[in-house]
Amino acid sequence: MSKIRFQHTYHTIISLENILDAWKEFSRGKKSRKDVQEFERDLMTNIISLHRDLVAKTYRHSAYQAFKISDPKPRDIHKASVRDRLLHHAIHRNLMPFFERTFISDSTSCQKGKGTHRALQRFKHFTNSVSMNDTKTVWVLKCDIKKFFANIDQTILLEILAGYIPDRDIVWLISIIVGSFHSSAPGVGLPLGNFTSQLLVNIYMNEFDQFMKHKMKAVHYIRYADDFAVLSRDRAYLERILPLMQEFLWDRLRLTMHPNKISIETLASGVDFLGWVHFPHHRVLRTATKRRMFANPGIYAADEAVVNSYKGLLSHGNGWNLTKHILERSQQSDLV
């Protein structure tokens, strides 16, 4: 089956109209930031300068600002300049609607209407379907990718993109952004901080998604970023496809599964997926997540944003007692 082809041209993406629309999207909620304010001070001059560099194909990506976060594990974030981030948005707003059409319905990260909540809903739907109304045992193969962003092969990524995008200038522009960063070695890795990286890793992993659906015939397969699961009533089937999955990931994408995060378990024993431990009729928050939650000083300081964030998280499962506990602690701090 032939691939659908991206119809926009390089000049559509780099047009002043597209860059201006991208600025509206990019700057929303960021007007108080110093670097955004500095760029906006001479907005049209800066946008026209970017446009001219893109027309002349003299554009070069600037260096990144690196810093670390805990999310919850330590992560290296690389932040680009406002000029570069604006271009990332201009590219993303054109490519995203097209590539979303190529993704399977159960690829659920970094897409509009397809966040963690959607993934949890689909996982629950799959467990109900596979169990046949609690009459069958549900086996879950769960895996994730080792150092996902850091191990993306840039040459393979650009080859995949070229298979969809006939305009070589667009591929060239993306190659400038992709090549502006590397992790362990030149030509390897994508920066966690880039808006385009979220889309590009989904395009990259779509190769694996298609393999799972069409070659492995995995009806109950779901992926959220680098976490994925296959549900089946047949444990032997899961054991059979696991080495084939590992082989495809390495041969096609130069990725490996994290050896300590591969498991085949029954749903009845509790399956840890996307921060929740899932059982046949309920799910509970992962113990490590609970510890982090109650270690957050925002709860004790009655920080409304923090409290509301955790209330939203706990609404996805059996979290009423934890929600009550959080509210009690925040109310106690109000009285101090």
RAVENPE-V364816 format. One record per residue. N is the residue number from 1. RES is the residue in three letters. SS is DSSP state (hx for helix, st for strand, lp for the rest). PHI is phi in whole degrees, 0 to 359 (* if undefined). D_FIRST is the distance of its C-alpha to the first C-alpha in Angstrom with 1 decimal. Layout:
n=N res=RES ss=SS phi=PHI d_first=D_FIRST
n=N res=RES ss=SS phi=PHI d_first=D_FIRST
//
This chain:
n=1 res=MET ss=lp phi=* d_first=0.0
n=2 res=SER ss=lp phi=285 d_first=3.8
n=3 res=LYS ss=lp phi=282 d_first=6.6
n=4 res=ILE ss=lp phi=289 d_first=9.4
n=5 res=ARG ss=lp phi=243 d_first=12.5
n=6 res=PHE ss=st phi=289 d_first=16.0
n=7 res=GLN ss=lp phi=265 d_first=18.3
n=8 res=HIS ss=lp phi=293 d_first=21.7
n=9 res=THR ss=lp phi=256 d_first=23.8
n=10 res=TYR ss=hx phi=304 d_first=26.1
n=11 res=HIS ss=hx phi=290 d_first=29.1
n=12 res=THR ss=hx phi=293 d_first=27.9
n=13 res=ILE ss=hx phi=293 d_first=27.9
n=14 res=ILE ss=lp phi=268 d_first=31.2
n=15 res=SER ss=lp phi=297 d_first=33.0
n=16 res=LEU ss=hx phi=300 d_first=36.3
n=17 res=GLU ss=hx phi=299 d_first=35.2
n=18 res=ASN ss=hx phi=293 d_first=32.3
n=19 res=ILE ss=hx phi=294 d_first=34.6
n=20 res=LEU ss=hx phi=295 d_first=37.3
n=21 res=ASP ss=hx phi=296 d_first=35.0
n=22 res=ALA ss=hx phi=295 d_first=33.9
n=23 res=TRP ss=hx phi=299 d_first=37.6
n=24 res=LYS ss=hx phi=301 d_first=38.3
n=25 res=GLU ss=hx phi=288 d_first=35.7
n=26 res=PHE ss=hx phi=295 d_first=36.6
n=27 res=SER ss=hx phi=281 d_first=40.4
n=28 res=ARG ss=lp phi=300 d_first=40.5
n=29 res=GLY ss=lp phi=81 d_first=42.7
n=30 res=LYS ss=lp phi=241 d_first=43.5
n=31 res=LYS ss=lp phi=296 d_first=46.3
n=32 res=SER ss=lp phi=274 d_first=48.9
n=33 res=ARG ss=lp phi=280 d_first=47.4
n=34 res=LYS ss=hx phi=301 d_first=49.4
n=35 res=ASP ss=hx phi=293 d_first=46.6
n=36 res=VAL ss=hx phi=290 d_first=45.0
n=37 res=GLN ss=hx phi=298 d_first=48.4
n=38 res=GLU ss=hx phi=296 d_first=49.0
n=39 res=PHE ss=hx phi=292 d_first=45.8
n=40 res=GLU ss=hx phi=288 d_first=46.5
n=41 res=ARG ss=hx phi=302 d_first=50.1
n=42 res=ASP ss=lp phi=236 d_first=48.8
n=43 res=LEU ss=hx phi=303 d_first=45.4
n=44 res=MET ss=hx phi=294 d_first=44.9
n=45 res=THR ss=hx phi=298 d_first=46.2
n=46 res=ASN ss=hx phi=293 d_first=43.8
n=47 res=ILE ss=hx phi=291 d_first=40.8
n=48 res=ILE ss=hx phi=295 d_first=41.7
n=49 res=SER ss=hx phi=297 d_first=42.2
n=50 res=LEU ss=hx phi=298 d_first=38.7
n=51 res=HIS ss=hx phi=301 d_first=37.2
n=52 res=ARG ss=hx phi=295 d_first=39.1
n=53 res=ASP ss=hx phi=297 d_first=38.1
n=54 res=LEU ss=hx phi=288 d_first=34.4
n=55 res=VAL ss=hx phi=297 d_first=34.9
n=56 res=ALA ss=hx phi=280 d_first=36.8
n=57 res=LYS ss=lp phi=58 d_first=34.3
n=58 res=THR ss=lp phi=256 d_first=37.4
n=59 res=TYR ss=lp phi=297 d_first=36.2
n=60 res=ARG ss=lp phi=226 d_first=36.7
n=61 res=HIS ss=lp phi=284 d_first=36.3
n=62 res=SER ss=lp phi=275 d_first=39.6
n=63 res=ALA ss=lp phi=290 d_first=40.7
n=64 res=TYR ss=lp phi=262 d_first=40.1
n=65 res=GLN ss=st phi=262 d_first=42.8
n=66 res=ALA ss=st phi=260 d_first=42.4
n=67 res=PHE ss=st phi=204 d_first=43.8
n=68 res=LYS ss=st phi=248 d_first=43.4
n=69 res=ILE ss=st phi=227 d_first=42.8
n=70 res=SER ss=st phi=245 d_first=43.0
n=71 res=ASP ss=lp phi=218 d_first=40.0
n=72 res=PRO ss=lp phi=278 d_first=41.4
n=73 res=LYS ss=lp phi=278 d_first=41.0
n=74 res=PRO ss=st phi=300 d_first=41.8
n=75 res=ARG ss=st phi=226 d_first=39.1
n=76 res=ASP ss=st phi=267 d_first=39.3
n=77 res=ILE ss=st phi=253 d_first=38.4
n=78 res=HIS ss=st phi=238 d_first=38.1
n=79 res=LYS ss=st phi=258 d_first=39.0
n=80 res=ALA ss=lp phi=274 d_first=38.2
n=81 res=SER ss=lp phi=292 d_first=40.5
n=82 res=VAL ss=hx phi=300 d_first=40.4
n=83 res=ARG ss=hx phi=303 d_first=39.2
n=84 res=ASP ss=hx phi=289 d_first=36.2
n=85 res=ARG ss=hx phi=295 d_first=35.4
n=86 res=LEU ss=hx phi=298 d_first=35.5
n=87 res=LEU ss=hx phi=297 d_first=32.9
n=88 res=HIS ss=hx phi=305 d_first=30.7
n=89 res=HIS ss=hx phi=293 d_first=31.0
n=90 res=ALA ss=hx phi=297 d_first=30.2
n=91 res=ILE ss=hx phi=288 d_first=26.9
n=92 res=HIS ss=hx phi=301 d_first=26.1
n=93 res=ARG ss=hx phi=293 d_first=26.8
n=94 res=ASN ss=hx phi=268 d_first=24.2
n=95 res=LEU ss=hx phi=282 d_first=21.4
n=96 res=MET ss=hx phi=302 d_first=21.8
n=97 res=PRO ss=hx phi=301 d_first=20.9
n=98 res=PHE ss=hx phi=290 d_first=17.6
n=99 res=PHE ss=hx phi=290 d_first=16.6
n=100 res=GLU ss=hx phi=303 d_first=17.9
n=101 res=ARG ss=lp phi=291 d_first=15.1
n=102 res=THR ss=lp phi=270 d_first=12.6
n=103 res=PHE ss=lp phi=280 d_first=15.1
n=104 res=ILE ss=lp phi=289 d_first=15.5
n=105 res=SER ss=lp phi=293 d_first=18.6
n=106 res=ASP ss=lp phi=256 d_first=20.7
n=107 res=SER ss=st phi=265 d_first=20.6
n=108 res=THR ss=lp phi=239 d_first=24.0
n=109 res=SER ss=lp phi=248 d_first=25.7
n=110 res=CYS ss=lp phi=56 d_first=26.6
n=111 res=GLN ss=lp phi=224 d_first=25.0
n=112 res=LYS ss=lp phi=301 d_first=27.0
n=113 res=GLY ss=lp phi=76 d_first=28.1
n=114 res=LYS ss=lp phi=229 d_first=26.5
n=115 res=GLY ss=lp phi=265 d_first=29.4
n=116 res=THR ss=hx phi=299 d_first=31.3
n=117 res=HIS ss=hx phi=299 d_first=32.5
n=118 res=ARG ss=hx phi=297 d_first=29.1
n=119 res=ALA ss=hx phi=297 d_first=28.2
n=120 res=LEU ss=hx phi=294 d_first=31.5
n=121 res=GLN ss=hx phi=297 d_first=30.9
n=122 res=ARG ss=hx phi=293 d_first=27.5
n=123 res=PHE ss=hx phi=299 d_first=29.1
n=124 res=LYS ss=hx phi=296 d_first=31.9
n=125 res=HIS ss=hx phi=300 d_first=29.6
n=126 res=PHE ss=hx phi=297 d_first=27.9
n=127 res=THR ss=hx phi=297 d_first=31.3
n=128 res=ASN ss=hx phi=294 d_first=32.5
n=129 res=SER ss=hx phi=293 d_first=29.5
n=130 res=VAL ss=hx phi=292 d_first=29.7
n=131 res=SER ss=hx phi=286 d_first=33.5
n=132 res=MET ss=lp phi=50 d_first=33.6
n=133 res=ASN ss=lp phi=59 d_first=36.5
n=134 res=ASP ss=lp phi=66 d_first=38.2
n=135 res=THR ss=lp phi=258 d_first=38.3
n=136 res=LYS ss=lp phi=231 d_first=36.0
n=137 res=THR ss=lp phi=285 d_first=36.0
n=138 res=VAL ss=lp phi=257 d_first=33.3
n=139 res=TRP ss=st phi=258 d_first=32.3
n=140 res=VAL ss=st phi=234 d_first=30.7
n=141 res=LEU ss=st phi=268 d_first=29.1
n=142 res=LYS ss=st phi=235 d_first=29.7
n=143 res=CYS ss=st phi=214 d_first=28.9
n=144 res=ASP ss=st phi=213 d_first=28.9
n=145 res=ILE ss=st phi=270 d_first=28.2
n=146 res=LYS ss=lp phi=284 d_first=31.2
n=147 res=LYS ss=lp phi=45 d_first=32.2
n=148 res=PHE ss=lp phi=305 d_first=28.8
n=149 res=PHE ss=hx phi=299 d_first=29.3
n=150 res=ALA ss=hx phi=290 d_first=31.5
n=151 res=ASN ss=hx phi=249 d_first=29.0
n=152 res=ILE ss=lp phi=295 d_first=25.9
n=153 res=ASP ss=st phi=276 d_first=25.2
n=154 res=GLN ss=hx phi=294 d_first=25.2
n=155 res=THR ss=hx phi=295 d_first=23.6
n=156 res=ILE ss=hx phi=297 d_first=20.5
n=157 res=LEU ss=hx phi=303 d_first=20.4
n=158 res=LEU ss=hx phi=293 d_first=20.6
n=159 res=GLU ss=hx phi=295 d_first=17.9
n=160 res=ILE ss=hx phi=297 d_first=15.5
n=161 res=LEU ss=hx phi=299 d_first=16.9
n=162 res=ALA ss=hx phi=297 d_first=16.7
n=163 res=GLY ss=hx phi=290 d_first=12.9
n=164 res=TYR ss=hx phi=254 d_first=13.1
n=165 res=ILE ss=st phi=250 d_first=16.5
n=166 res=PRO ss=lp phi=287 d_first=17.2
n=167 res=ASP ss=lp phi=282 d_first=20.9
n=168 res=ARG ss=hx phi=295 d_first=22.4
n=169 res=ASP ss=hx phi=292 d_first=25.6
n=170 res=ILE ss=hx phi=294 d_first=23.9
n=171 res=VAL ss=hx phi=297 d_first=22.6
n=172 res=TRP ss=hx phi=301 d_first=26.2
n=173 res=LEU ss=hx phi=297 d_first=27.7
n=174 res=ILE ss=hx phi=296 d_first=25.8
n=175 res=SER ss=hx phi=295 d_first=26.7
n=176 res=ILE ss=hx phi=296 d_first=30.3
n=177 res=ILE ss=hx phi=291 d_first=30.2
n=178 res=VAL ss=hx phi=299 d_first=28.4
n=179 res=GLY ss=lp phi=284 d_first=30.7
n=180 res=SER ss=lp phi=283 d_first=33.8
n=181 res=PHE ss=lp phi=217 d_first=33.9
n=182 res=HIS ss=lp phi=211 d_first=33.8
n=183 res=SER ss=lp phi=261 d_first=35.0
n=184 res=SER ss=lp phi=281 d_first=36.1
n=185 res=ALA ss=lp phi=203 d_first=35.1
n=186 res=PRO ss=lp phi=305 d_first=33.9
n=187 res=GLY ss=lp phi=87 d_first=30.1
n=188 res=VAL ss=st phi=229 d_first=29.9
n=189 res=GLY ss=lp phi=105 d_first=30.0
n=190 res=LEU ss=lp phi=232 d_first=29.6
n=191 res=PRO ss=lp phi=284 d_first=32.7
n=192 res=LEU ss=lp phi=298 d_first=33.0
n=193 res=GLY ss=lp phi=281 d_first=34.8
n=194 res=ASN ss=lp phi=281 d_first=32.2
n=195 res=PHE ss=hx phi=298 d_first=30.5
n=196 res=THR ss=hx phi=293 d_first=27.4
n=197 res=SER ss=hx phi=299 d_first=27.3
n=198 res=GLN ss=hx phi=300 d_first=26.5
n=199 res=LEU ss=hx phi=289 d_first=23.2
n=200 res=LEU ss=hx phi=297 d_first=22.4
n=201 res=VAL ss=hx phi=291 d_first=22.8
n=202 res=ASN ss=hx phi=290 d_first=20.5
n=203 res=ILE ss=hx phi=297 d_first=17.8
n=204 res=TYR ss=hx phi=298 d_first=18.7
n=205 res=MET ss=hx phi=283 d_first=18.8
n=206 res=ASN ss=hx phi=298 d_first=15.6
n=207 res=GLU ss=hx phi=299 d_first=14.2
n=208 res=PHE ss=hx phi=290 d_first=16.6
n=209 res=ASP ss=hx phi=302 d_first=15.9
n=210 res=GLN ss=hx phi=294 d_first=12.3
n=211 res=PHE ss=hx phi=300 d_first=13.7
n=212 res=MET ss=hx phi=296 d_first=16.4
n=213 res=LYS ss=hx phi=283 d_first=14.6
n=214 res=HIS ss=hx phi=261 d_first=11.8
n=215 res=LYS ss=hx phi=264 d_first=13.8
n=216 res=MET ss=lp phi=276 d_first=17.3
n=217 res=LYS ss=lp phi=54 d_first=16.8
n=218 res=ALA ss=lp phi=277 d_first=19.3
n=219 res=VAL ss=lp phi=294 d_first=19.9
n=220 res=HIS ss=lp phi=254 d_first=22.9
n=221 res=TYR ss=st phi=242 d_first=21.7
n=222 res=ILE ss=st phi=220 d_first=23.0
n=223 res=ARG ss=st phi=227 d_first=23.3
n=224 res=TYR ss=st phi=234 d_first=25.9
n=225 res=ALA ss=lp phi=57 d_first=25.9
n=226 res=ASP ss=lp phi=257 d_first=26.6
n=227 res=ASP ss=st phi=260 d_first=27.8
n=228 res=PHE ss=st phi=215 d_first=25.5
n=229 res=ALA ss=st phi=216 d_first=26.3
n=230 res=VAL ss=st phi=234 d_first=25.0
n=231 res=LEU ss=st phi=250 d_first=27.2
n=232 res=SER ss=st phi=201 d_first=27.8
n=233 res=ARG ss=lp phi=276 d_first=30.7
n=234 res=ASP ss=lp phi=247 d_first=30.1
n=235 res=ARG ss=hx phi=298 d_first=31.5
n=236 res=ALA ss=hx phi=299 d_first=30.6
n=237 res=TYR ss=hx phi=298 d_first=26.8
n=238 res=LEU ss=hx phi=295 d_first=27.2
n=239 res=GLU ss=hx phi=294 d_first=29.3
n=240 res=ARG ss=hx phi=286 d_first=26.7
n=241 res=ILE ss=hx phi=277 d_first=23.7
n=242 res=LEU ss=hx phi=304 d_first=25.9
n=243 res=PRO ss=hx phi=295 d_first=26.1
n=244 res=LEU ss=hx phi=291 d_first=22.4
n=245 res=MET ss=hx phi=296 d_first=21.9
n=246 res=GLN ss=hx phi=297 d_first=24.6
n=247 res=GLU ss=hx phi=296 d_first=23.1
n=248 res=PHE ss=hx phi=296 d_first=19.7
n=249 res=LEU ss=hx phi=303 d_first=21.6
n=250 res=TRP ss=hx phi=283 d_first=23.8
n=251 res=ASP ss=hx phi=295 d_first=21.6
n=252 res=ARG ss=hx phi=268 d_first=18.7
n=253 res=LEU ss=hx phi=239 d_first=20.8
n=254 res=ARG ss=lp phi=57 d_first=24.4
n=255 res=LEU ss=lp phi=242 d_first=25.5
n=256 res=THR ss=lp phi=233 d_first=27.8
n=257 res=MET ss=st phi=284 d_first=28.8
n=258 res=HIS ss=lp phi=291 d_first=32.3
n=259 res=PRO ss=hx phi=298 d_first=34.2
n=260 res=ASN ss=hx phi=272 d_first=36.7
n=261 res=LYS ss=hx phi=237 d_first=34.2
n=262 res=ILE ss=lp phi=255 d_first=32.4
n=263 res=SER ss=st phi=212 d_first=33.7
n=264 res=ILE ss=st phi=234 d_first=33.1
n=265 res=GLU ss=st phi=226 d_first=35.6
n=266 res=THR ss=st phi=277 d_first=36.4
n=267 res=LEU ss=hx phi=300 d_first=36.3
n=268 res=ALA ss=hx phi=299 d_first=40.0
n=269 res=SER ss=hx phi=277 d_first=41.0
n=270 res=GLY ss=lp phi=96 d_first=39.6
n=271 res=VAL ss=st phi=244 d_first=36.3
n=272 res=ASP ss=st phi=276 d_first=36.5
n=273 res=PHE ss=st phi=213 d_first=33.4
n=274 res=LEU ss=lp phi=57 d_first=33.4
n=275 res=GLY ss=lp phi=86 d_first=37.2
n=276 res=TRP ss=st phi=237 d_first=38.0
n=277 res=VAL ss=st phi=261 d_first=38.9
n=278 res=HIS ss=st phi=262 d_first=37.3
n=279 res=PHE ss=lp phi=234 d_first=39.1
n=280 res=PRO ss=lp phi=304 d_first=38.5
n=281 res=HIS ss=lp phi=238 d_first=40.4
n=282 res=HIS ss=lp phi=197 d_first=40.8
n=283 res=ARG ss=st phi=222 d_first=40.0
n=284 res=VAL ss=st phi=234 d_first=42.5
n=285 res=LEU ss=st phi=294 d_first=42.4
n=286 res=ARG ss=lp phi=303 d_first=42.1
n=287 res=THR ss=hx phi=304 d_first=45.6
n=288 res=ALA ss=hx phi=298 d_first=45.0
n=289 res=THR ss=hx phi=292 d_first=43.7
n=290 res=LYS ss=hx phi=298 d_first=46.9
n=291 res=ARG ss=hx phi=299 d_first=49.0
n=292 res=ARG ss=hx phi=297 d_first=47.5
n=293 res=MET ss=hx phi=298 d_first=47.9
n=294 res=PHE ss=hx phi=278 d_first=51.6
n=295 res=ALA ss=hx phi=271 d_first=52.1
n=296 res=ASN ss=lp phi=285 d_first=51.0
n=297 res=PRO ss=hx phi=296 d_first=54.2
n=298 res=GLY ss=hx phi=298 d_first=52.7
n=299 res=ILE ss=hx phi=294 d_first=53.3
n=300 res=TYR ss=hx phi=283 d_first=57.0
n=301 res=ALA ss=lp phi=268 d_first=57.3
n=302 res=ALA ss=lp phi=57 d_first=56.0
n=303 res=ASP ss=lp phi=290 d_first=53.3
n=304 res=GLU ss=hx phi=300 d_first=51.7
n=305 res=ALA ss=hx phi=296 d_first=48.3
n=306 res=VAL ss=hx phi=295 d_first=48.2
n=307 res=VAL ss=hx phi=299 d_first=49.5
n=308 res=ASN ss=hx phi=294 d_first=47.0
n=309 res=SER ss=hx phi=299 d_first=44.1
n=310 res=TYR ss=hx phi=289 d_first=45.1
n=311 res=LYS ss=hx phi=298 d_first=45.8
n=312 res=GLY ss=hx phi=296 d_first=42.2
n=313 res=LEU ss=hx phi=301 d_first=40.9
n=314 res=LEU ss=hx phi=288 d_first=43.1
n=315 res=SER ss=lp phi=290 d_first=42.1
n=316 res=HIS ss=lp phi=277 d_first=38.8
n=317 res=GLY ss=lp phi=203 d_first=40.6
n=318 res=ASN ss=lp phi=280 d_first=44.1
n=319 res=GLY ss=lp phi=233 d_first=45.9
n=320 res=TRP ss=hx phi=298 d_first=48.8
n=321 res=ASN ss=hx phi=296 d_first=51.5
n=322 res=LEU ss=hx phi=293 d_first=50.1
n=323 res=THR ss=hx phi=299 d_first=49.8
n=324 res=LYS ss=hx phi=299 d_first=53.4
n=325 res=HIS ss=hx phi=297 d_first=54.5
n=326 res=ILE ss=hx phi=298 d_first=52.9
n=327 res=LEU ss=hx phi=297 d_first=54.6
n=328 res=GLU ss=hx phi=296 d_first=57.9
n=329 res=ARG ss=hx phi=293 d_first=57.8
n=330 res=SER ss=hx phi=292 d_first=56.9
n=331 res=GLN ss=hx phi=291 d_first=59.7
n=332 res=GLN ss=hx phi=297 d_first=62.2
n=333 res=SER ss=hx phi=291 d_first=61.5
n=334 res=ASP ss=hx phi=294 d_first=62.2
n=335 res=LEU ss=hx phi=276 d_first=65.7
n=336 res=VAL ss=lp phi=285 d_first=66.6
//
